[in-house]
Amino acid sequence: MIDHKKEILKALDMVKQDDPSRGLAVVVDEISDFLKQKRTKGEITRDVQFLRVLGQVSQESDFVFIGAMQEHVFTNPKYIDEAESFGRVAERFNIVTIKREDIKRVIAERVLAKTKEQRLKLEDLFKDYTEHFPVLRAKLEEYIDLYPLHPYVIQVFSELPYFEKRGVIQFTIQEVEKILDEEFPSLITYDLIFSEITERHTIKNLESVSPVVEAVQTLDSKIDLLEKQRQETGKRIVNALGILKLYGQSTNNGATIEELLIHS
C-alpha cells in the first residue's frame, strides 16, 4: 500500500535540495468532475482519503495544495455516504466559496471596467429608460457596472445546473466582442444563453433539456412565417421562453409579460 504522505514529503525534499526555503504548490482544477467519474463507493472513499492526506501534509510542511470543485459535491445525494469523510477533509483546508456576487465583481471590475467619464455617460444614456423600467431605476449602479451585460444573465448562469458559475465570464467576453461596434442600448441578455445550450451536445441531449430544445426549434420554424423585421425579435422571445422553462420560472402557460420585460 502506497504511503501518500511519505511520497509527497519525498518530492518536497527534492524541491528543497538546492534551496531549503523553497516549497511545493500543487493546483488541481475540476475535482468534482474527477469524483463524478468514479463508479464505486470504494473508489470515492479512496479519493476522499487522499484529499485528506493532501490537507494534512499542507498543514505540516511547505507543501500547498489548492483544489477547485463545484460546491454541489458537498450536497450531492451520490456522496451522502461520504458526508462524514468530506467533513474531515474540510477541516484540513481553508474553504473559499465563489458566490454569484464574487463573479459579478470580477466581471464589473476586470472584464467590463469603466472610467469615471464612461460611467457618467452611461448614467446620462440610461435616463431615457429609467422612467419606463422601475427595476432599472432601482438598480442603476448595477446596470452601469455590468453594461453591456444584463445583471439577470449572471443569476441564470449561476443557478442553471448545466454551467460552471465562472462560465459566465467567458460568455461575457465572447458576447461583448460581437457588439463592440453597436450603439447604446445594446444589451447582452439571457435569451443568448439558449445558444450555449444548443451548441453543447452534452447539455441539449439531456432528458430534461431535449424536449425544450425541440419545442423551441418547432417555434423557430413558425417564426420564419412572420414579417422579416419581426423575425429576430420573435426568435429572441422564443429563446427567452426556453431558458425560463429550463430555469423553472415559467408555468405551462408560459412566461408573463413582466418576466420578459424586466429581464431582457
C-alpha positions as a Markdown table, in Angstrom:
| # | Residue | x | y | z |
|---|---|---|---|---|
| 1 | Met | 0.0 | 0.0 | 0.0 |
| 2 | Ile | 1.4 | 3.4 | -1.0 |
| 3 | Asp | 2.1 | 5.8 | 1.8 |
| 4 | His | 1.0 | 9.0 | 0.0 |
| 5 | Lys | 2.2 | 11.3 | 2.8 |
| 6 | Lys | 5.7 | 9.8 | 2.6 |
| 7 | Glu | 5.8 | 10.2 | -1.2 |
| 8 | Ile | 4.7 | 13.8 | -1.1 |
| 9 | Leu | 7.3 | 14.6 | 1.6 |
| 10 | Lys | 9.9 | 12.8 | -0.6 |
| 11 | Ala | 9.0 | 15.1 | -3.5 |
| 12 | Leu | 9.2 | 18.1 | -1.3 |
| 13 | Asp | 12.7 | 17.1 | -0.1 |
| 14 | Met | 13.8 | 17.0 | -3.7 |
| 15 | Val | 12.5 | 20.5 | -4.3 |
| 16 | Lys | 14.4 | 21.8 | -1.2 |
| 17 | Gln | 17.7 | 20.2 | -2.2 |
| 18 | Asp | 19.1 | 23.4 | -3.7 |
| 19 | Asp | 17.2 | 25.8 | -1.6 |
| 20 | Pro | 15.7 | 24.8 | 1.8 |
| 21 | Ser | 13.4 | 27.9 | 1.7 |
| 22 | Arg | 11.5 | 26.5 | -1.3 |
| 23 | Gly | 8.1 | 24.9 | -1.1 |
| 24 | Leu | 5.9 | 22.9 | -3.4 |
| 25 | Ala | 2.5 | 24.1 | -4.6 |
| 26 | Val | 0.0 | 21.8 | -6.5 |
| 27 | Val | -3.1 | 23.2 | -8.1 |
| 28 | Val | -5.9 | 20.9 | -9.3 |
| 29 | Asp | -9.0 | 22.1 | -11.1 |
| 30 | Glu | -12.3 | 20.3 | -11.6 |
| 31 | Ile | -12.1 | 17.9 | -8.7 |
| 32 | Ser | -15.8 | 17.4 | -8.8 |
| 33 | Asp | -15.7 | 16.2 | -12.4 |
| 34 | Phe | -13.0 | 13.7 | -11.3 |
| 35 | Leu | -15.1 | 12.4 | -8.5 |
| 36 | Lys | -18.2 | 12.1 | -10.7 |
| 37 | Gln | -16.3 | 9.6 | -12.9 |
| 38 | Lys | -15.9 | 7.2 | -10.0 |
| 39 | Arg | -18.4 | 4.3 | -10.2 |
| 40 | Thr | -18.0 | 2.6 | -6.8 |
| 41 | Lys | -18.1 | 3.7 | -3.2 |
| 42 | Gly | -14.7 | 2.3 | -2.7 |
| 43 | Glu | -13.2 | 4.5 | -5.4 |
| 44 | Ile | -14.8 | 7.6 | -4.0 |
| 45 | Thr | -13.7 | 6.7 | -0.4 |
| 46 | Arg | -10.1 | 6.2 | -1.6 |
| 47 | Asp | -10.0 | 9.6 | -3.4 |
| 48 | Val | -11.6 | 11.4 | -0.4 |
| 49 | Gln | -9.0 | 9.9 | 1.9 |
| 50 | Phe | -6.3 | 11.1 | -0.5 |
| 51 | Leu | -7.6 | 14.6 | -0.3 |
| 52 | Arg | -7.5 | 14.4 | 3.5 |
| 53 | Val | -3.8 | 13.4 | 3.3 |
| 54 | Leu | -3.0 | 16.4 | 1.0 |
| 55 | Gly | -4.6 | 18.7 | 3.5 |
| 56 | Gln | -2.7 | 17.1 | 6.4 |
| 57 | Val | 0.6 | 17.4 | 4.6 |
| 58 | Ser | -0.2 | 21.1 | 3.8 |
| 59 | Gln | -0.7 | 21.8 | 7.4 |
| 60 | Glu | 2.6 | 20.2 | 8.5 |
| 61 | Ser | 5.1 | 21.2 | 5.8 |
| 62 | Asp | 6.0 | 23.7 | 3.0 |
| 63 | Phe | 3.5 | 21.9 | 0.7 |
| 64 | Val | 0.4 | 23.8 | -0.5 |
| 65 | Phe | -2.5 | 22.1 | -2.3 |
| 66 | Ile | -5.2 | 24.2 | -4.0 |
| 67 | Gly | -8.2 | 22.4 | -5.4 |
| 68 | Ala | -11.3 | 23.7 | -7.1 |
| 69 | Met | -14.6 | 21.9 | -7.1 |
| 70 | Gln | -18.2 | 22.7 | -7.6 |
| 71 | Glu | -20.0 | 23.4 | -4.3 |
| 72 | His | -22.8 | 20.9 | -5.1 |
| 73 | Val | -20.4 | 18.0 | -4.4 |
| 74 | Phe | -20.9 | 18.6 | -0.7 |
| 75 | Thr | -24.7 | 18.3 | -1.0 |
| 76 | Asn | -25.0 | 15.7 | -3.9 |
| 77 | Pro | -27.0 | 12.7 | -2.7 |
| 78 | Lys | -24.5 | 10.5 | -4.5 |
| 79 | Tyr | -21.9 | 11.3 | -1.9 |
| 80 | Ile | -24.2 | 11.2 | 1.2 |
| 81 | Asp | -22.3 | 8.2 | 2.5 |
| 82 | Glu | -19.2 | 10.2 | 2.3 |
| 83 | Ala | -20.6 | 13.2 | 4.2 |
| 84 | Glu | -18.5 | 12.5 | 7.3 |
| 85 | Ser | -15.3 | 11.9 | 5.3 |
| 86 | Phe | -15.9 | 15.2 | 3.4 |
| 87 | Gly | -16.3 | 16.9 | 6.7 |
| 88 | Arg | -12.9 | 15.6 | 7.9 |
| 89 | Val | -11.4 | 16.8 | 4.6 |
| 90 | Ala | -12.9 | 20.2 | 5.0 |
| 91 | Glu | -11.3 | 20.5 | 8.4 |
| 92 | Arg | -7.9 | 20.2 | 6.7 |
| 93 | Phe | -8.5 | 23.1 | 4.3 |
| 94 | Asn | -9.4 | 26.7 | 4.2 |
| 95 | Ile | -12.6 | 26.7 | 2.1 |
| 96 | Val | -13.2 | 29.6 | -0.2 |
| 97 | Thr | -16.6 | 29.7 | -1.8 |
| 98 | Ile | -17.0 | 31.6 | -5.0 |
| 99 | Lys | -20.5 | 33.1 | -5.0 |
| 100 | Arg | -22.6 | 35.0 | -7.6 |
| 101 | Glu | -21.5 | 38.3 | -6.0 |
| 102 | Asp | -17.8 | 37.4 | -6.5 |
| 103 | Ile | -18.4 | 36.6 | -10.2 |
| 104 | Lys | -20.3 | 39.9 | -10.6 |
| 105 | Arg | -17.4 | 41.8 | -9.1 |
| 106 | Val | -14.8 | 40.1 | -11.3 |
| 107 | Ile | -16.9 | 41.0 | -14.4 |
| 108 | Ala | -17.6 | 44.5 | -13.3 |
| 109 | Glu | -14.0 | 45.3 | -12.2 |
| 110 | Arg | -11.9 | 43.3 | -14.7 |
| 111 | Val | -13.9 | 42.4 | -17.8 |
| 112 | Leu | -16.2 | 45.4 | -18.1 |
| 113 | Ala | -14.2 | 48.0 | -16.1 |
| 114 | Lys | -15.2 | 51.6 | -16.9 |
| 115 | Thr | -13.7 | 55.1 | -16.3 |
| 116 | Lys | -15.5 | 57.7 | -14.4 |
| 117 | Glu | -16.3 | 59.5 | -17.6 |
| 118 | Gln | -17.8 | 56.4 | -19.1 |
| 119 | Arg | -19.9 | 55.8 | -16.1 |
| 120 | Leu | -21.3 | 59.4 | -16.2 |
| 121 | Lys | -22.0 | 58.9 | -19.9 |
| 122 | Leu | -23.9 | 55.7 | -19.3 |
| 123 | Glu | -25.9 | 57.3 | -16.5 |
| 124 | Asp | -27.0 | 60.0 | -18.9 |
| 125 | Leu | -27.9 | 57.5 | -21.6 |
| 126 | Phe | -29.9 | 55.4 | -19.2 |
| 127 | Lys | -32.1 | 58.3 | -18.2 |
| 128 | Asp | -34.3 | 57.9 | -21.2 |
| 129 | Tyr | -35.2 | 54.4 | -20.0 |
| 130 | Thr | -35.4 | 54.6 | -16.2 |
| 131 | Glu | -38.9 | 56.1 | -16.2 |
| 132 | His | -40.2 | 53.1 | -18.1 |
| 133 | Phe | -38.4 | 50.4 | -16.2 |
| 134 | Pro | -38.6 | 50.7 | -12.4 |
| 135 | Val | -36.1 | 47.9 | -11.8 |
| 136 | Leu | -33.5 | 49.8 | -13.9 |
| 137 | Arg | -34.1 | 52.9 | -11.8 |
| 138 | Ala | -33.7 | 51.0 | -8.6 |
| 139 | Lys | -30.5 | 49.2 | -9.7 |
| 140 | Leu | -29.0 | 51.8 | -12.0 |
| 141 | Glu | -25.5 | 51.5 | -10.5 |
| 142 | Glu | -25.5 | 47.7 | -11.1 |
| 143 | Tyr | -26.6 | 48.2 | -14.7 |
| 144 | Ile | -23.8 | 50.7 | -15.2 |
| 145 | Asp | -21.3 | 48.4 | -13.5 |
| 146 | Leu | -22.1 | 45.5 | -15.8 |
| 147 | Tyr | -23.1 | 47.2 | -19.0 |
| 148 | Pro | -23.5 | 45.8 | -21.6 |
| 149 | Leu | -24.2 | 42.6 | -19.7 |
| 150 | His | -27.7 | 42.4 | -18.2 |
| 151 | Pro | -27.4 | 41.5 | -14.5 |
| 152 | Tyr | -30.0 | 38.7 | -14.8 |
| 153 | Val | -27.6 | 36.8 | -17.1 |
| 154 | Ile | -25.3 | 36.2 | -14.1 |
| 155 | Gln | -28.2 | 34.9 | -12.0 |
| 156 | Val | -29.3 | 32.5 | -14.7 |
| 157 | Phe | -25.8 | 31.2 | -15.3 |
| 158 | Ser | -25.3 | 30.7 | -11.6 |
| 159 | Glu | -28.4 | 28.7 | -11.0 |
| 160 | Leu | -28.8 | 26.7 | -14.2 |
| 161 | Pro | -27.2 | 23.3 | -13.4 |
| 162 | Tyr | -25.5 | 23.0 | -16.8 |
| 163 | Phe | -22.7 | 25.5 | -16.4 |
| 164 | Glu | -20.0 | 26.4 | -14.1 |
| 165 | Lys | -20.6 | 29.7 | -12.3 |
| 166 | Arg | -17.5 | 31.2 | -13.7 |
| 167 | Gly | -18.6 | 30.2 | -17.2 |
| 168 | Val | -20.5 | 33.5 | -17.4 |
| 169 | Ile | -17.1 | 35.3 | -17.5 |
| 170 | Gln | -16.1 | 33.6 | -20.8 |
| 171 | Phe | -19.7 | 34.0 | -22.1 |
| 172 | Thr | -19.5 | 37.8 | -21.4 |
| 173 | Ile | -16.2 | 38.1 | -23.2 |
| 174 | Gln | -17.3 | 36.3 | -26.3 |
| 175 | Glu | -20.7 | 38.2 | -26.5 |
| 176 | Val | -19.1 | 41.6 | -25.9 |
| 177 | Glu | -16.8 | 41.1 | -28.8 |
| 178 | Lys | -19.8 | 40.6 | -31.0 |
| 179 | Ile | -21.4 | 44.0 | -30.1 |
| 180 | Leu | -18.4 | 46.3 | -29.8 |
| 181 | Asp | -19.5 | 48.4 | -32.8 |
| 182 | Glu | -23.2 | 48.5 | -31.8 |
| 183 | Glu | -24.8 | 51.7 | -30.4 |
| 184 | Phe | -26.3 | 52.0 | -26.9 |
| 185 | Pro | -28.5 | 50.4 | -25.6 |
| 186 | Ser | -27.2 | 47.1 | -27.0 |
| 187 | Leu | -27.5 | 44.6 | -24.1 |
| 188 | Ile | -26.3 | 41.0 | -23.6 |
| 189 | Thr | -29.5 | 39.3 | -22.4 |
| 190 | Tyr | -30.4 | 35.9 | -21.0 |
| 191 | Asp | -32.0 | 34.6 | -24.3 |
| 192 | Leu | -28.5 | 34.3 | -25.7 |
| 193 | Ile | -27.8 | 31.5 | -23.2 |
| 194 | Phe | -30.0 | 29.2 | -25.2 |
| 195 | Ser | -27.4 | 29.1 | -27.9 |
| 196 | Glu | -24.8 | 28.0 | -25.3 |
| 197 | Ile | -27.2 | 25.1 | -24.6 |
| 198 | Thr | -27.9 | 24.0 | -28.2 |
| 199 | Glu | -24.2 | 24.2 | -29.1 |
| 200 | Arg | -23.2 | 21.7 | -26.4 |
| 201 | His | -24.4 | 18.1 | -27.2 |
| 202 | Thr | -23.8 | 17.0 | -23.7 |
| 203 | Ile | -26.4 | 19.5 | -22.5 |
| 204 | Lys | -29.0 | 19.7 | -25.2 |
| 205 | Asn | -29.4 | 15.9 | -25.3 |
| 206 | Leu | -30.2 | 15.7 | -21.5 |
| 207 | Glu | -33.6 | 14.2 | -20.8 |
| 208 | Ser | -34.7 | 17.4 | -19.1 |
| 209 | Val | -33.4 | 19.7 | -21.8 |
| 210 | Ser | -34.1 | 17.9 | -25.1 |
| 211 | Pro | -37.9 | 18.5 | -25.1 |
| 212 | Val | -37.4 | 22.2 | -24.6 |
| 213 | Val | -34.9 | 22.4 | -27.4 |
| 214 | Glu | -37.3 | 20.6 | -29.7 |
| 215 | Ala | -40.1 | 22.9 | -28.8 |
| 216 | Val | -38.0 | 26.0 | -29.5 |
| 217 | Gln | -36.9 | 24.6 | -32.8 |
| 218 | Thr | -40.5 | 24.0 | -33.8 |
| 219 | Leu | -41.5 | 27.5 | -32.9 |
| 220 | Asp | -38.4 | 28.8 | -34.8 |
| 221 | Ser | -39.8 | 27.3 | -37.9 |
| 222 | Lys | -43.1 | 29.1 | -37.4 |
| 223 | Ile | -41.3 | 32.4 | -36.9 |
| 224 | Asp | -40.0 | 32.2 | -40.4 |
| 225 | Leu | -43.6 | 32.9 | -41.5 |
| 226 | Leu | -43.6 | 36.3 | -39.8 |
| 227 | Glu | -42.7 | 39.6 | -41.4 |
| 228 | Lys | -38.9 | 39.8 | -41.8 |
| 229 | Gln | -38.5 | 42.8 | -39.5 |
| 230 | Arg | -40.2 | 40.9 | -36.7 |
| 231 | Gln | -38.3 | 37.6 | -37.0 |
| 232 | Glu | -35.3 | 38.4 | -34.9 |
| 233 | Thr | -37.4 | 39.7 | -32.0 |
| 234 | Gly | -39.6 | 36.6 | -32.3 |
| 235 | Lys | -36.6 | 34.3 | -32.1 |
| 236 | Arg | -35.3 | 36.1 | -29.1 |
| 237 | Ile | -38.6 | 35.8 | -27.3 |
| 238 | Val | -38.8 | 32.1 | -28.0 |
| 239 | Asn | -35.2 | 31.5 | -26.8 |
| 240 | Ala | -36.0 | 33.5 | -23.7 |
| 241 | Leu | -39.1 | 31.4 | -23.0 |
| 242 | Gly | -36.9 | 28.3 | -23.5 |
| 243 | Ile | -34.4 | 29.5 | -20.9 |
| 244 | Leu | -37.2 | 30.4 | -18.4 |
| 245 | Lys | -38.7 | 26.9 | -18.8 |
| 246 | Leu | -35.3 | 25.3 | -18.0 |
| 247 | Tyr | -34.8 | 27.8 | -15.2 |
| 248 | Gly | -38.1 | 26.9 | -13.7 |
| 249 | Gln | -39.7 | 30.3 | -13.6 |
| 250 | Ser | -42.4 | 29.7 | -16.2 |
| 251 | Thr | -45.5 | 27.6 | -15.9 |
| 252 | Asn | -47.2 | 25.5 | -18.6 |
| 253 | Asn | -48.9 | 28.8 | -19.6 |
| 254 | Gly | -45.6 | 30.4 | -20.4 |
| 255 | Ala | -43.9 | 33.5 | -19.0 |
| 256 | Thr | -45.6 | 36.7 | -18.0 |
| 257 | Ile | -45.0 | 40.0 | -19.8 |
| 258 | Glu | -43.2 | 41.2 | -16.7 |
| 259 | Glu | -40.8 | 38.3 | -16.8 |
| 260 | Leu | -39.9 | 39.0 | -20.4 |
| 261 | Leu | -39.6 | 42.8 | -20.0 |
| 262 | Ile | -37.8 | 43.0 | -16.7 |
| 263 | His | -35.1 | 40.5 | -17.6 |
| 264 | Ser | -34.5 | 41.4 | -21.2 |
